[in-house]
Structure formats: structure tokens, C-alpha cells
Amino acid sequence: MKYIPYGQHSIDAGDIKAVVNVLNSDFITQGPVVPQFEDAIANYSGAKGCVVVNSATSALHIAYLSLGLGPGDYLWTSPNTFVATANSALHCGAKIDFVDIDHESYNMSIESLKLKLEFAEKNGSLPKIVVPVHFAGQPCDMKAIWQLSQRYNFRIVEDASHAIGATYLDAKVGSCAYSDVTVFSFHPVKIITTGEGGAATSNDQTLLDRMRRLSGHGLIRDHNFMESRPDDEIWNYQQIELGFNYRMTDLQAALGLSQLKRLDSFVDKRRELARVYDNCLADLPVVVPVQDPKSVSSYHLYPLQVLQSGCQLSQKHLFARLHDLGIGVNLHYVPVHRQPYFEKLGFKLGDFPNAEAFYRAAMSLPMFSHLQPADQTRVVDALHHLIL
Ligand SMILES: *Cc1c(COP(=O)(O)O)cnc(C)c1O
């Protein structure tokens, strides 16, 4: 029986040719394709510029550092995310806190954010950065978060690892209309891939320059900005701050550039598959994802909630039985604050009840652009068989 994963990359002949072309060229890294890929992402998303790096985790790290996050600062994000969103803040020496999620969108709740900000203002613990995560590809209500940022003076990084190709208020996610930086991931389970890879878009040239510098050891090559040294010495570059080697290769950028051309067709296909799930699961005691009218999801995931009251099996048993049937459902996410490492930082069960309740019911169904109709039917039939 064929195993159906929850997510999978799609590589075609054009993608392969693009990578082979780079292998046959003069540069396999730091050549011409990386800036081409950066321009293409900026054009697609409508942002002023883009910096590509070796992962979304790296992109988050340099975005946070460029916004000045450091020891003594707070960064707030959603507990319903991959650990990287929070970890990159800890790597800056900052303190992490979470804002509970909304029942319908599974994104950071605007109401909870408001209340937490009011409280934090009183006890002097306002965040420097808030990181909304566009869970499953559904954009957060960025305008509302931006309005709060004006009142409480915080910066905004969008973790759009799930959401390249999604739209919010008729603009593409990544346009940064209501944020300082937007981060994308190109890991193979995400919507487009470079093997490993990530990107940060922004409309702020100073931030773009700083992120680029941090991704390359903190070096500059422009003599106008170098410190003066004796005239008879040769200086090709100067290190002016401490950075990292977070570079993307031209091999990866070529794959990404080719994949970006296929992005809209990938997202269209995901939306079609989501409509099929919506219709075929309507008779089950499950909650299907709700589409916010302000936005269009890119459906990185199709997160279902299985209501225990109507289901024969516990969530854990349902998972096991589906895997027995070759259906690779997955769980997004164990709330970050419940990870042992984060519990040692002081978080505990009960801190973010909505995220915890969602996790106890959640199940991500197979969702990728080349999921075949017969395979999707297998998933739908198995759910009916096991739940009813
Ligand atoms: C995948 C993911 C990341 C990390 O992406 P990498 O490219 O693997 O570093 C960060 N945040 C979210 C929400 C993700 O899904």
C-alpha cells in the first residue's frame, strides 16, 4: 500500500535543469543566481527588497538582531508554531513569551494580545518584537496587530514560513504593508523549496542591509563605509560587527527561482484540495479550517480538529490507525511552551489553554500540490471508517 505523506516537495524537469545549469557554470555559490532569486521574491511579494539565507530559522535570527533584539528584551509569538520562531529570540539573549491563539484561525488572538499588552504596560514588560505566525498559510490580522504596534511601540516580524503565496487584504504576504520584516521557509515540506533555505523581505533598506551583513560574517565591501586605515594598506573588506555564515548557495537559489515560477499553480492546487476536504468531511464530527474573509490561505497545512465527543477513537489511537493504513497525518503543533526546554524556562501546562486544546484535537491531513484524487479519497474514506 502506497504511503501518503502529509506534505511533499514537487520537483519537475525544469527545476532539475535549473540546478544542473548552475553545476555547469562558473559559480555554485555566491554567483549571479542568488540576487536573481532575491529580486524575484521581492517582485512577487511586493516588498522593496529581499535577503535569502540558508533557512527560515537563520532569517528569523538576523531579522530579530537587525531590529535590535538583545538581553533584557521580550519577544512575543504564538505558542502554535515550530520551535524555531522562539529559539531564534533565545539565541539573541532575549526573553520569550507567548500570546494564546484564537479559536477559529488558530493564529495569535488579537484580543489576547491586547489584554497582554495592557498588562505589560503596567508592569513595564512590553515586548520589543511581536511575531505573528500565519499558521497553515492563513494570514493573521496584520492591520490590527500593526495598530497595536503604533500604540505600544513594538516592531513586527511575520513568520510566513507557511504562507508564501497567501494574500491579506488583496496584497501578497511578504509585502510587509503592516510589518518590518516577513520571513519565508523553503524547507521541502513547505510550499516551495530550495532543499534548505529561507528569505526575509522588508521595505526598510537599513534593515535589509543589516540582515545581509549579518548573514555574511558582519562584513562590508563598500569603501565609503569602511573605517579609514593607512593609504598603503589593502582592504578588500572590513568586519564591522559579529555575524554568521547564513549564505544560500546558487544551486539552491536556482531551484528556488524555478519553484517560484510554479508557486501560483501550487497554491491553486492546494486550494482545490482544501475545497474537496471541506465538502467530503462535512458529515463528520470534525472542525474544518475556517477561511477569514480578509485573506486567502496558501494551505501549507489542512488542520482538522477531531471532536472527541463524536469520535470512536482517542486522537492518539486515530493517528496510529491512520498510519497503519499508510496515511501520514501529522500534528502541528505541540505548543512550544510545553516542550521540556521551555518548561525549564518556567512555562507550564495551562498557560495558553486555547493552543493546548487545539493540540489535543488537531490533525494535519495530507496536503501537497500533487496529491492524487484517488489518494485524497483514501484519506477521506479512512476518516469516515475510523471516526464513525
Ligand atoms: C518550518 C518553519 C520554520 C523553520 O524553517 P526552516 O527553514 O526549517 O528553518 C519556522 N517557523 C515555522 C512556523 C515553520 O513552519
The ligand as a Gaussian input file, in Angstrom:
#p B3LYP/6-31G(d) Opt

LIG

0 1
 C        9.444000      25.421000       9.053000
 C        9.214000      26.553000       9.990000
 C       10.265000      27.334000      10.496000
 C       11.700000      27.000000      10.261000
 O       12.014000      26.884000       8.923000
 P       13.455000      26.345000       8.473000
 O       13.572000      26.828000       7.052000
 O       13.381000      24.854000       8.559000
 O       14.476000      26.908000       9.360000
 C        9.959000      28.420000      11.296000
 N        8.688000      28.726000      11.610000
 C        7.649000      27.989000      11.153000
 C        6.254000      28.385000      11.513000
 C        7.878000      26.867000      10.346000
 O        6.856000      26.114000       9.930000

